[in-house]
């Protein structure tokens, strides 16, 4: 049995730096019937905010470089500001169930990796 919301789907939290692909992945997972939420941990000084507020069953960490994130959303930020986000995300990265480097992957590939992981956990 594959996890689906109507069959006791786990609560899935998605974290990562700005423009790493969180919103796109959450939208796709929800379209597939999963209970997924984007956690804006990169904006919080509370290291385990993702765990305290959402209490997810599974945590997925999406990663991308400063250059890629900047290009994806035409962000006006500095490498130092990006590094602050990475530091704020370190606890989540250490505790994630699935880590995906989105650098050279399409949204479809990232969704495929995630769905394969979720469906393997039956």
N, C-alpha and C positions, 0 to 999 in steps of 0.2 A: 504494500500500500504506500503510495506516495503521499507526502505531507501536503495537505491542502487545508485552507482555512476551515472548510466544513468537516474536516476529519481531524481536527485538533492540530492545526498548523502551529508550528512554533512562532513565537514572536522574534522577529529578526531585526536586529539593529545594524545599520550601515554607518560607518564612520570613515573619515579621510579628510585630507586637506581640501580647501576650496577648489572646485573644478576637477576633482578626481573621478567623478561619475556617479556620485551618491544619488542624486535625484533621478537620473536616468535608470539606474538599477532598481531603485525603489518602485518607480512607475512600472517597470517590466515585471517585477515580482508580484506586485499587486494585481496586475493584469492576468497573471497566472494563478491567482487565488491565494497567494501567501500574505501573511500579516507582516509587512515590512515597514520600517520607519527609519528615516534619516535622522541621525543624531548630530547636532552641530557642536560636537565636542571640541573642534578646532578653535572655537571662540570662548571656551571656558577655562578658567584657572583651576577648576576642581578636577583632579586627575581621573577619578572614577565616576564622573558625572553620568556617563553612558550606562553604568551599572545601577547607580542609585535612582535615577529618574525613570528609566525605561524598564529595568530588570528584564533584559531580553533572555531568551533561551539560547540564541545564537548571535554571535557578533562577527560581522564581516568588515574587514579593513580594506579600503581601496586606496591605492597609493599612486602618485605620479610626481614627476619632478617639477621644480619651480618653473622651468621653461615651458613645459607642457601645460601646466595649470594656467599660466599666464596667457599662453596662446589660445587655449580653449575658450576662455571667457574674457579675453582682452582686459585682464586685471591690471590695475594700476597699483602695484605693490612692490616692495623690495625683497631681495633674497632674505634679509633679516626678518621681515614680517612672515615670510613663508616658514623660516626656521622656527619661529615662535609657535606656529601652528603644529609643526612636526613634534616639537617638545610637548605641547599640550596633548598630543595624540599618543604619546609614548606608552602610557598605561593601557590604552585600548589596543595598541598594536601588540603589546606583550600578551594580552589575554584573548586575542581574537581566535575564533574557530576556523576562519578562512581568511587568508591574506591574498589579495590580487593586485599585482602591479599592472595598472591600466595604461601604462606608457605607450605601448605599441599595439594595443588591442582595440577592436571596434566595440561599440556597445553590445552588439549581438554576440561577440565572442565572450565578453564579460558575463553577460546573462547566461550563456551556455555553460561556462565554467561554474557559475553559481548554482544553476539548476542541477547540473550533474552532481555537485557536492550535496545539495539538499536531498536529491532523490537517492543518493547512495546511503543516506542515513536512515532509511526506512527501518 
